Amino acid sequence: MRRVYCDYAATTPIHPDVAAAMMTAPAGNPSSLHAEGRQARAAVEAARREVAALIGCKPAEIVFTSGGTEADNLALFGAAMGRPVHLICSAVEHHAVLDACQALARQGCELTVVPVDRLGRLDPEQVRAALRPHTAIVSVMLANNEVATIEPVAEIAAICRANGVLCHTDAVQAVGKMPVDVGALDVDLLTLTAHKIYGPKGIGALYVRAGVELEPLVHGGGQERRWRPGTENVPGIVGFGRAAALARAGLEERAAHLRTLSQRLAAQVDFGEATGDPVHRLPGLCSYLFPGVDGQALLAALDLAGVAAASGSACTSGAPEPSHVLVAMGLPQEVALTAVRLAFGAPTTVEDVDFVAAVLRDTVARLRHKQVARA
């Protein structure tokens, strides 16, 4: 049976060139002084340069982590430094940010969660209004992983800088699909990860602007400037570096391809309601509401028909609650539960999109008919 993978927002397959690079990664410990250790260190630093080039920063500003979740936590807990500070985040953040902020609130920090509009977009002036004398950090994602809305991070960062507040952005979903430059964004901290750009799982990075001080999450060594001690994941880092190089080299072509696929799907899915900002949005990530259809039943039926899709973040799959992103956008819970996310990737073809659209149309019609029959 034909299958089409439409969950690239959750993860991407490893590119063959990335896999090949990982297989040839040096076996030594990068902290060792012998030749094998020096080879491993050289490989790590070469990868660091590639990851830095992808987002326009200095190699020394890249701290490797186990993934995006750890990088988000390092940014937030690191900025708080164990003090009862004030934190600001948006209502549509990934749970790696939301849950970390709520954990800090339980430890005595104050937390302001800023709302978004019906399109999932944040008003920078609401961030300005939420600032307090003891605000330590503002965290706003660059592009939403469920509805594709791109947030005005540069404007928010400018407000933060004018008030002496750190600005962090989770750019996990944006990197590789749109230009991401820390100089243009003017943020202090930025999260990215390898498995969203055809690299390996289990390796991510936090950009830390030179001069920014953080408290490490763990202790036990001098690796990664003591912000992330522990023996480096050399194969993962090498794979991340190769994936970053590939992402940078093919960015414009990939973005144009994804935009074409999104537009092709939109032209055929006139039986659903698109979510997210129609202008400020990532290419290749589509979210639709299908009123009258249970979203989980739809996902199961699509899977049986050969289409791998999702209802939102993979980190919350199986959760009985509706998407917190859609609820924050003002949608009633019963409507939010009808959502389906379709995320395309570089291997996706126009024929794949046509197949998905046809399967989606037939499946939605069948489920709606069953719902009417039950009523």
Backbone hydrogen bonds in HBPLUS format (Angstrom, degrees):
<---DONOR---> <-ACCEPTOR-->    atom                        ^
c    i                          cat <-CA-CA->   ^        H-A-AA   ^      H-
h    n   atom  resd res      DA  || num        DHA   H-A  angle D-A-AA Bond
n    s   type  num  typ     dist DA aas  dist angle  dist       angle   num
A0004-VAL N   A0306-GLY O   2.71 MM 302  6.16 152.6  1.79 165.2 173.7     1
A0308-ALA N   A0004-VAL O   3.01 MM 304  6.31 168.2  2.03 156.6 159.9     2
A0006-CYS N   A0308-ALA O   2.78 MM 302  5.34 143.7  1.91 142.2 153.2     3
A0343-ALA N   A0006-CYS O   2.87 MM 337  4.84 175.2  1.87 122.2 121.1     4
A0010-ALA N   A0007-ASP O   2.99 MM   3  5.52 146.7  2.10 111.3 120.4     5
A0011-THR N   A0007-ASP O   3.35 MM   4  6.80 160.2  2.39 149.6 154.1     6
A0008-TYR N   A0343-ALA O   3.24 MM 335  5.20 169.1  2.25 126.4 123.2     7
A0012-THR N   A0195-HIS O   2.97 MM 183  5.89 148.4  2.07 171.6 176.7     8
A0015-HIS N   A0198-TYR O   3.02 MM 183  5.28 169.2  2.03 135.4 132.4     9
A0018-VAL N   A0015-HIS O   2.90 MM   3  5.16 125.0  2.20 106.0 121.1    10
A0019-ALA N   A0015-HIS O   2.99 MM   4  6.38 159.9  2.03 159.4 165.4    11
A0020-ALA N   A0016-PRO O   2.96 MM   4  6.17 157.8  2.01 147.4 153.3    12
A0021-ALA N   A0017-ASP O   3.04 MM   4  6.19 153.8  2.11 138.1 144.9    13
A0022-MET N   A0018-VAL O   2.96 MM   4  6.24 157.1  2.01 152.2 158.3    14
A0023-MET N   A0019-ALA O   3.05 MM   4  6.29 149.2  2.15 145.5 153.5    15
A0024-THR N   A0021-ALA O   3.21 MM   3  5.36 139.4  2.38  98.8 109.7    16
A0025-ALA N   A0022-MET O   3.21 MM   3  5.13 166.9  2.23 104.3 107.2    17
A0032-SER N   A0029-ASN O   2.90 MM   3  5.46 164.7  1.92 123.8 129.1    18
A0037-GLY N   A0034-HIS O   3.03 MM   3  5.25 115.8  2.46 101.4 117.1    19
A0038-ARG N   A0034-HIS O   2.86 MM   4  6.19 156.2  1.92 156.7 164.7    20
A0039-GLN N   A0035-ALA O   2.91 MM   4  6.17 149.2  2.01 147.5 155.7    21
A0040-ALA N   A0036-GLU O   3.13 MM   4  6.40 155.9  2.19 142.7 148.5    22
A0041-ARG N   A0037-GLY O   2.91 MM   4  6.19 157.8  1.96 149.6 156.1    23
A0042-ALA N   A0038-ARG O   2.90 MM   4  6.07 157.2  1.95 145.1 151.1    24
A0043-ALA N   A0039-GLN O   3.03 MM   4  6.29 151.8  2.11 144.1 151.5    25
A0044-VAL N   A0040-ALA O   2.97 MM   4  6.26 158.3  2.02 151.1 156.7    26
A0045-GLU N   A0041-ARG O   2.94 MM   4  6.18 163.8  1.97 153.7 157.9    27
A0046-ALA N   A0042-ALA O   2.93 MM   4  6.06 148.7  2.03 143.0 151.6    28
A0047-ALA N   A0043-ALA O   3.06 MM   4  6.27 157.5  2.11 145.6 151.1    29
A0048-ARG N   A0044-VAL O   2.89 MM   4  6.16 150.6  1.98 144.7 153.8    30
A0049-ARG N   A0045-GLU O   3.05 MM   4  6.27 149.7  2.14 141.4 147.9    31
A0050-GLU N   A0046-ALA O   3.24 MM   4  6.59 150.0  2.33 141.4 148.8    32
A0051-VAL N   A0047-ALA O   2.97 MM   4  6.28 164.1  2.00 159.3 162.6    33
A0052-ALA N   A0048-ARG O   2.92 MM   4  6.05 159.3  1.97 147.1 153.4    34
A0053-ALA N   A0049-ARG O   2.94 MM   4  6.09 153.9  2.01 142.6 149.7    35
A0054-LEU N   A0050-GLU O   3.13 MM   4  6.37 142.1  2.28 142.0 151.4    36
A0055-ILE N   A0052-ALA O   3.19 MM   3  5.62 138.2  2.37 106.4 116.2    37
A0056-GLY N   A0052-ALA O   2.87 MM   4  5.88 110.3  2.36 143.3 162.4    38
A0057-CYS N   A0052-ALA O   3.04 MM   5  5.05 165.7  2.06 136.0 137.7    39
A0182-VAL N   A0055-ILE O   2.89 MM 127  6.00 163.7  1.92 168.5 162.9    40
A0061-GLU N   A0058-LYS O   2.90 MM   3  5.41 159.5  1.94 118.0 124.9    41
A0062-ILE N   A0059-PRO O   3.11 MM   3  5.61 166.0  2.13 121.4 122.2    42
A0208-VAL N   A0061-GLU O   2.80 MM 147  5.12 161.8  1.83 149.8 156.1    43
A0063-VAL N   A0206-LEU O   2.97 MM 143  5.18 152.9  2.05 138.3 147.1    44
A0206-LEU N   A0063-VAL O   2.83 MM 143  5.18 153.9  1.90 145.0 153.5    45
A0065-THR N   A0204-GLY O   2.87 MM 139  4.97 168.8  1.88 121.1 123.6    46
A0204-GLY N   A0065-THR O   3.02 MM 139  4.97 168.2  2.03 119.7 121.2    47
A0071-ALA N   A0067-GLY O   3.16 MM   4  6.35 158.6  2.21 146.3 152.8    48
A0072-ASP N   A0068-GLY O   2.87 MM   4  6.11 159.0  1.92 154.1 158.7    49
A0073-ASN N   A0069-THR O   3.03 MM   4  6.26 162.8  2.06 148.8 153.6    50
A0074-LEU N   A0070-GLU O   2.80 MM   4  6.01 155.4  1.86 151.8 158.8    51
A0075-ALA N   A0071-ALA O   3.02 MM   4  6.22 156.7  2.07 146.5 152.2    52
A0076-LEU N   A0072-ASP O   3.05 MM   4  6.33 163.7  2.08 152.6 156.3    53
A0077-PHE N   A0073-ASN O   2.84 MM   4  5.74 155.8  1.90 152.0 157.8    54
A0078-GLY N   A0074-LEU O   2.83 MM   4  5.12 135.0  2.03 121.3 135.5    55
A0079-ALA N   A0075-ALA O   3.07 MM   4  5.94 143.8  2.20 127.8 136.0    56
A0080-ALA N   A0076-LEU O   3.08 MM   4  6.29 152.0  2.16 144.7 152.3    57
A0081-MET N   A0077-PHE O   3.08 MM   4  6.26 147.3  2.20 144.8 152.4    58
A0215-GLU N   A0078-GLY O   3.00 MM 137  4.18 150.8  2.09 102.5 111.1    59
A0083-ARG N   A0080-ALA O   2.98 MM   3  5.64 161.9  2.01 123.3 128.9    60
A0085-VAL N   A0083-ARG O   2.89 MM   2  5.53 134.2  2.10 106.0  92.1    61
A0110-GLU N   A0085-VAL O   2.90 MM  25  6.28 158.2  1.94 149.1 156.2    62
A0086-HIS N   A0134-HIS O   3.05 MM  48  5.71 159.0  2.10 138.6 134.9    63
A0136-ALA N   A0086-HIS O   2.86 MM  50  5.83 162.1  1.90 158.3 158.0    64
A0087-LEU N   A0110-GLU O   2.77 MM  23  6.12 155.6  1.83 152.5 159.8    65
A0112-THR N   A0087-LEU O   2.91 MM  25  6.27 154.8  1.97 152.0 160.1    66
A0088-ILE N   A0137-ILE O   3.12 MM  49  6.49 149.7  2.22 153.2 159.2    67
A0139-SER N   A0088-ILE O   2.81 MM  51  6.25 159.9  1.85 155.3 161.0    68
A0089-CYS N   A0112-THR O   3.09 MM  23  6.59 156.5  2.15 159.5 165.3    69
A0114-VAL N   A0089-CYS O   2.83 MM  25  6.19 159.7  1.87 157.8 160.0    70
A0091-ALA N   A0114-VAL O   2.93 MM  23  5.76 135.3  2.14 164.5 153.7    71
A0097-VAL N   A0094-HIS O   2.90 MM   3  5.63 148.4  2.00 120.1 127.9    72
A0098-LEU N   A0094-HIS O   3.01 MM   4  6.29 167.2  2.03 151.5 153.3    73
A0099-ASP N   A0095-HIS O   2.83 MM   4  5.26 154.5  1.89 128.7 137.2    74
A0101-CYS N   A0097-VAL O   2.88 MM   4  6.09 161.2  1.92 156.8 161.8    75
A0102-GLN N   A0098-LEU O   2.94 MM   4  6.19 157.5  1.99 149.6 156.1    76
A0103-ALA N   A0099-ASP O   2.88 MM   4  6.05 146.7  1.99 141.7 150.8    77
A0104-LEU N   A0100-ALA O   2.99 MM   4  6.27 153.4  2.06 146.2 153.1    78
A0105-ALA N   A0101-CYS O   2.91 MM   4  6.21 145.8  2.02 142.5 152.8    79
A0106-ARG N   A0102-GLN O   3.03 MM   4  6.33 146.2  2.15 140.6 148.7    80
A0107-GLN N   A0104-LEU O   3.00 MM   3  4.96 135.8  2.20  93.8 107.1    81
A0109-CYS N   A0104-LEU O   3.04 MM   5  5.59 162.6  2.07 144.7 139.5    82
A0108-GLY N   A0105-ALA O   3.11 MM   3  5.23 163.0  2.14 107.5 110.2    83
A0117-ASP N   A0121-ARG O   2.99 MM   4  5.48 157.9  2.04 138.6 143.4    84
A0120-GLY N   A0117-ASP O   2.91 MM   3  5.23 163.0  1.94 115.1 120.0    85
A0126-GLN N   A0123-ASP O   2.89 MM   3  5.52 145.5  2.01 119.0 128.5    86
A0127-VAL N   A0124-PRO O   3.02 MM   3  5.16 127.0  2.31  98.4 112.3    87
A0128-ARG N   A0124-PRO O   3.06 MM   4  6.48 156.6  2.11 149.7 156.0    88
A0129-ALA N   A0125-GLU O   2.97 MM   4  6.17 155.9  2.03 141.3 147.4    89
A0130-ALA N   A0126-GLN O   3.08 MM   4  6.18 132.9  2.31 131.5 142.9    90
A0130-ALA N   A0127-VAL O   3.06 MM   3  5.06 129.5  2.32  95.6 109.6    91
A0131-LEU N   A0128-ARG O   3.31 MM   3  5.49 152.5  2.39 102.7 110.3    92
A0135-THR N   A0132-ARG O   3.09 MM   3  5.20 165.3  2.11 117.6 115.9    93
A0166-LEU N   A0136-ALA O   3.25 MM  30  6.17 151.1  2.34 136.8 134.6    94
A0138-VAL N   A0166-LEU O   2.90 MM  28  6.30 147.9  2.00 148.3 157.3    95
A0168-HIS N   A0138-VAL O   2.78 MM  30  6.09 170.1  1.79 164.2 167.0    96
A0140-VAL N   A0168-HIS O   3.03 MM  28  6.52 151.3  2.12 163.5 163.2    97
A0142-LEU N   A0170-ASP O   3.10 MM  28  6.01 162.1  2.13 128.0 131.9    98
A0151-GLU N   A0142-LEU O   2.90 MM   9  5.36 156.9  1.95 137.9 145.6    99
A0144-ASN N   A0149-THR O   2.86 MM   5  5.29 160.8  1.90 142.2 147.2   100
A0148-ALA N   A0144-ASN O   3.14 MM   4  4.75 134.9  2.35 118.8 125.2   101
A0282-LEU N   A0148-ALA O   2.85 MM 134  5.06 147.7  1.95 134.8 144.7   102
A0150-ILE N   A0280-HIS O   2.83 MM 130  5.19 166.0  1.85 126.5 128.5   103
A0153-VAL N   A0151-GLU O   2.80 MM   2  5.50 138.4  1.97 106.5  93.5   104
A0156-ILE N   A0152-PRO O   3.14 MM   4  6.43 157.8  2.19 150.0 156.8   105
A0157-ALA N   A0153-VAL O   2.74 MM   4  5.93 158.5  1.79 155.8 161.9   106
A0158-ALA N   A0154-ALA O   3.03 MM   4  6.23 149.1  2.13 141.7 149.4   107
A0159-ILE N   A0155-GLU O   3.21 MM   4  6.51 153.2  2.28 142.8 149.0   108
A0160-CYS N   A0156-ILE O   2.97 MM   4  6.29 159.7  2.01 150.4 156.2   109
A0161-ARG N   A0157-ALA O   2.84 MM   4  6.07 163.6  1.86 152.7 156.7   110
A0162-ALA N   A0158-ALA O   3.06 MM   4  6.19 156.8  2.11 144.2 150.1   111
A0163-ASN N   A0160-CYS O   2.98 MM   3  5.18 140.2  2.14 101.1 113.2   112
A0165-VAL N   A0160-CYS O   2.89 MM   5  4.78 179.0  1.89 139.2 138.9   113
A0164-GLY N   A0161-ARG O   3.25 MM   3  5.06 169.8  2.26 102.5 105.3   114
A0188-ASP N   A0167-CYS O   2.94 MM  21  5.36 152.1  2.01 143.9 153.0   115
A0189-LEU N   A0167-CYS O   3.13 MM  22  6.36 148.1  2.24 153.9 152.4   116
A0169-THR N   A0189-LEU O   2.98 MM  20  6.41 149.8  2.07 141.8 149.1   117
A0191-THR N   A0169-THR O   3.02 MM  22  6.47 156.2  2.07 152.0 157.9   118
A0171-ALA N   A0191-THR O   2.96 MM  20  5.47 141.0  2.12 135.8 145.7   119
A0174-ALA N   A0171-ALA O   3.09 MM   3  5.12 123.0  2.43  97.8 113.0   120
A0175-VAL N   A0171-ALA O   3.04 MM   4  6.01 168.1  2.06 167.3 165.1   121
A0177-LYS N   A0174-ALA O   2.96 MM   3  5.54 162.5  1.99 140.1 142.6   122
A0178-MET N   A0174-ALA O   3.24 MM   4  5.95 134.2  2.46 163.8 165.8   123
A0185-LEU N   A0181-ASP O   2.96 MM   4  6.21 161.4  2.00 156.1 162.2   124
A0186-ASP N   A0182-VAL O   2.75 MM   4  5.52 140.6  1.90 131.1 142.2   125
A0209-ARG N   A0188-ASP O   2.87 MM  21  5.04 171.0  1.88 159.4 157.8   126
A0190-LEU N   A0207-TYR O   3.12 MM  17  4.92 146.8  2.24 126.6 133.4   127
A0207-TYR N   A0190-LEU O   2.74 MM  17  4.92 171.0  1.75 153.4 155.1   128
A0192-LEU N   A0205-ALA O   3.11 MM  13  5.51 162.1  2.14 157.0 157.4   129
A0205-ALA N   A0192-LEU O   2.90 MM  13  5.51 156.0  1.96 159.2 153.1   130
A0194-ALA N   A0203-ILE O   3.13 MM   9  6.02 170.8  2.14 160.1 159.1   131
A0197-ILE N   A0194-ALA O   2.96 MM   3  5.56 163.3  1.99 121.1 126.7   132
A0199-GLY N   A0194-ALA O   2.99 MM   5  4.63 138.1  2.17 138.4 135.0   133
A0212-VAL N   A0209-ARG O   3.00 MM   3  5.71 165.9  2.02 145.3 147.3   134
A0226-ARG N   A0223-GLN O   2.89 MM   3  5.26 136.0  2.09 109.8 122.3   135
A0227-TRP N   A0224-GLU O   2.98 MM   3  5.71 155.9  2.04 124.5 126.9   136
A0234-VAL N   A0232-GLU O   3.03 MM   2  5.51 122.5  2.37 106.4  90.3   137
A0237-ILE N   A0233-ASN O   2.81 MM   4  5.99 163.1  1.84 163.0 168.7   138
A0238-VAL N   A0234-VAL O   2.87 MM   4  6.01 166.0  1.89 159.5 163.1   139
A0239-GLY N   A0235-PRO O   2.92 MM   4  6.10 156.9  1.97 145.5 152.1   140
A0240-PHE N   A0236-GLY O   2.84 MM   4  6.08 152.2  1.92 146.4 154.6   141
A0241-GLY N   A0237-ILE O   2.88 MM   4  6.16 158.9  1.93 150.8 156.1   142
A0242-ARG N   A0238-VAL O   3.05 MM   4  6.35 157.7  2.10 148.4 153.6   143
A0243-ALA N   A0239-GLY O   2.89 MM   4  6.08 161.5  1.92 150.7 156.2   144
A0244-ALA N   A0240-PHE O   2.83 MM   4  6.01 153.3  1.90 150.7 158.2   145
A0245-ALA N   A0241-GLY O   3.05 MM   4  6.30 153.6  2.13 144.3 150.7   146
A0246-LEU N   A0242-ARG O   3.05 MM   4  6.32 159.4  2.09 149.8 154.9   147
A0247-ALA N   A0243-ALA O   2.86 MM   4  6.03 155.2  1.92 146.9 154.3   148
A0248-ARG N   A0244-ALA O   2.97 MM   4  6.13 156.0  2.03 147.4 153.0   149
A0249-ALA N   A0245-ALA O   3.05 MM   4  6.19 157.4  2.11 145.0 151.2   150
A0250-GLY N   A0246-LEU O   3.14 MM   4  6.26 155.2  2.21 149.5 154.1   151
A0254-ARG N   A0250-GLY O   2.92 MM   4  5.91 158.7  1.97 153.0 159.8   152
A0255-ALA N   A0251-LEU O   2.88 MM   4  6.03 167.2  1.89 158.9 162.1   153
A0256-ALA N   A0252-GLU O   3.03 MM   4  6.19 160.5  2.07 148.0 153.1   154
A0257-HIS N   A0253-GLU O   3.00 MM   4  6.20 156.0  2.06 145.2 151.9   155
A0258-LEU N   A0254-ARG O   2.92 MM   4  6.18 163.7  1.95 155.2 159.2   156
A0259-ARG N   A0255-ALA O   2.92 MM   4  6.08 151.8  2.00 145.6 153.7   157
A0260-THR N   A0256-ALA O   3.02 MM   4  6.24 154.2  2.09 145.5 151.9   158
A0261-LEU N   A0257-HIS O   3.08 MM   4  6.39 156.0  2.14 148.3 154.6   159
A0262-SER N   A0258-LEU O   2.99 MM   4  6.22 160.4  2.03 149.4 154.2   160
A0263-GLN N   A0259-ARG O   3.03 MM   4  6.22 164.9  2.05 150.8 154.4   161
A0264-ARG N   A0260-THR O   2.96 MM   4  6.13 150.5  2.05 144.3 152.8   162
A0265-LEU N   A0261-LEU O   2.99 MM   4  6.24 157.7  2.04 150.8 156.0   163
A0266-ALA N   A0262-SER O   2.93 MM   4  6.15 165.9  1.95 152.0 156.3   164
A0267-ALA N   A0263-GLN O   3.08 MM   4  6.22 148.3  2.18 142.0 149.2   165
A0268-GLN N   A0265-LEU O   2.91 MM   3  5.32 146.6  2.02 109.9 120.2   166
A0269-VAL N   A0265-LEU O   2.95 MM   4  6.15 138.9  2.13 154.5 167.4   167
A0273-GLU N   A0289-LEU O   2.92 MM  16  4.95 164.1  1.94 142.1 147.2   168
A0289-LEU N   A0273-GLU O   2.78 MM  16  4.95 146.8  1.89 130.6 141.6   169
A0275-THR N   A0287-SER O   2.94 MM  12  5.57 148.5  2.05 151.2 150.5   170
A0281-ARG N   A0279-VAL O   3.08 MM   2  5.74 123.3  2.42 108.0  92.3   171
A0344-PHE N   A0284-GLY O   2.76 MM  60  5.05 162.2  1.79 155.5 159.1   172
A0286-CYS N   A0342-LEU O   2.81 MM  56  5.12 169.9  1.82 151.2 154.3   173
A0342-LEU N   A0286-CYS O   2.71 MM  56  5.12 169.1  1.72 161.2 165.2   174
A0288-TYR N   A0340-VAL O   2.96 MM  52  5.50 163.7  1.98 157.0 160.5   175
A0340-VAL N   A0288-TYR O   2.92 MM  52  5.50 148.6  2.02 154.9 164.3   176
A0290-PHE N   A0338-THR O   3.36 MM  48  5.30 146.4  2.48 112.1 120.9   177
A0293-VAL N   A0290-PHE O   3.02 MM   3  5.76 138.5  2.20 148.5 152.2   178
A0298-LEU N   A0294-ASP O   2.93 MM   4  6.18 153.1  2.01 152.5 161.1   179
A0295-GLY N   A0337-LEU O   2.91 MM  42  5.57 138.2  2.09 140.5 146.9   180
A0299-LEU N   A0295-GLY O   2.91 MM   4  6.18 157.9  1.96 150.3 155.7   181
A0300-ALA N   A0296-GLN O   3.06 MM   4  6.25 160.8  2.10 145.9 150.7   182
A0301-ALA N   A0297-ALA O   2.97 MM   4  6.17 156.9  2.03 145.3 151.8   183
A0302-LEU N   A0298-LEU O   2.84 MM   4  6.04 157.6  1.89 152.4 158.8   184
A0303-ASP N   A0299-LEU O   2.95 MM   4  6.13 158.1  2.00 147.4 153.1   185
A0304-LEU N   A0300-ALA O   3.09 MM   4  6.36 157.9  2.14 145.8 151.1   186
A0305-ALA N   A0301-ALA O   3.03 MM   4  6.24 135.9  2.23 137.7 150.0   187
A0305-ALA N   A0302-LEU O   2.99 MM   3  4.93 125.0  2.31  93.0 108.3   188
A0307-VAL N   A0302-LEU O   2.81 MM   5  5.08 170.4  1.82 140.1 137.6   189
A0306-GLY N   A0303-ASP O   3.08 MM   3  5.12 158.6  2.13 102.4 109.1   190
A0310-ALA N   A0341-ARG O   3.17 MM  31  5.12 161.0  2.21 150.7 153.2   191
A0341-ARG N   A0310-ALA O   2.53 MM  31  5.12 175.7  1.53 151.1 152.7   192
A0316-THR N   A0313-SER O   3.13 MM   3  5.63 164.3  2.16 111.5 116.5   193
A0317-SER N   A0314-ALA O   3.39 MM   3  5.07 172.3  2.40  99.8 101.6   194
A0319-ALA N   A0316-THR O   3.02 MM   3  5.60 152.1  2.10 139.8 141.2   195
A0327-VAL N   A0323-SER O   3.09 MM   4  6.32 161.9  2.12 151.2 156.6   196
A0328-ALA N   A0324-HIS O   2.93 MM   4  5.94 152.2  2.00 135.9 143.7   197
A0329-MET N   A0325-VAL O   3.07 MM   4  6.33 129.9  2.33 137.1 150.6   198
A0329-MET N   A0326-LEU O   3.13 MM   3  4.97 131.3  2.38  90.5 104.0   199
A0331-LEU N   A0326-LEU O   3.20 MM   5  5.80 161.8  2.23 153.7 149.5   200
A0330-GLY N   A0327-VAL O   2.93 MM   3  5.21 157.8  1.98 110.0 115.0   201
A0335-VAL N   A0332-PRO O   3.01 MM   3  5.34 130.8  2.26 106.5 119.6   202
A0336-ALA N   A0332-PRO O   2.93 MM   4  6.21 162.8  1.95 158.4 164.1   203
A0337-LEU N   A0333-GLN O   3.03 MM   4  6.22 141.9  2.18 146.8 155.6   204
A0338-THR N   A0335-VAL O   2.95 MM   3  5.50 164.2  1.98 117.8 122.2   205
A0339-ALA N   A0336-ALA O   3.28 MM   3  5.68 161.5  2.31 118.9 119.1   206
A0348-THR N   A0345-GLY O   3.03 MM   3  5.40 150.5  2.12 112.5 121.5   207
A0352-ASP N   A0349-THR O   3.10 MM   3  5.04 120.9  2.46  91.8 106.3   208
A0353-VAL N   A0349-THR O   3.13 MM   4  6.54 154.5  2.20 145.6 151.6   209
A0354-ASP N   A0350-VAL O   2.98 MM   4  6.27 157.9  2.03 148.8 154.2   210
A0355-PHE N   A0351-GLU O   2.99 MM   4  6.19 156.4  2.04 145.1 151.5   211
A0356-VAL N   A0352-ASP O   2.88 MM   4  6.17 162.3  1.91 153.5 158.3   212
A0357-ALA N   A0353-VAL O   2.87 MM   4  6.08 162.9  1.90 153.0 157.4   213
A0358-ALA N   A0354-ASP O   3.03 MM   4  6.21 158.9  2.07 146.6 151.9   214
A0359-VAL N   A0355-PHE O   2.94 MM   4  6.17 165.9  1.96 155.5 159.4   215
A0360-LEU N   A0356-VAL O   2.81 MM   4  5.90 160.6  1.85 151.5 157.7   216
A0361-ARG N   A0357-ALA O   2.94 MM   4  6.08 159.2  1.98 145.3 150.6   217
A0362-ASP N   A0358-ALA O   3.08 MM   4  6.28 171.1  2.09 152.1 154.0   218
A0363-THR N   A0359-VAL O   2.90 MM   4  5.97 162.6  1.93 150.6 156.2   219
A0364-VAL N   A0360-LEU O   2.92 MM   4  5.95 168.3  1.93 152.0 155.4   220
A0365-ALA N   A0361-ARG O   3.06 MM   4  6.14 163.8  2.09 147.2 152.2   221
A0366-ARG N   A0362-ASP O   2.99 MM   4  6.16 155.5  2.05 144.4 151.2   222
A0367-LEU N   A0363-THR O   2.94 MM   4  6.15 164.6  1.96 153.2 157.1   223
A0368-ARG N   A0364-VAL O   2.86 MM   4  6.00 157.5  1.91 151.1 157.7   224
A0369-HIS N   A0365-ALA O   2.98 MM   4  6.09 151.8  2.06 141.4 149.2   225
A0370-LYS N   A0366-ARG O   3.02 MM   4  6.30 153.7  2.09 145.7 152.5   226
A0371-GLN N   A0367-LEU O   2.96 MM   4  6.19 152.1  2.03 143.7 151.3   227
A0372-VAL N   A0368-ARG O   2.97 MM   4  6.22 158.5  2.01 150.2 155.0   228
A0373-ALA N   A0369-HIS O   2.93 MM   4  6.13 156.4  1.98 145.9 153.0   229
A0374-ARG N   A0370-LYS O   2.95 MM   4  6.21 151.2  2.03 146.0 152.9   230
A0375-ALA N   A0371-GLN O   3.08 MM   4  6.33 151.3  2.17 142.1 150.0   231
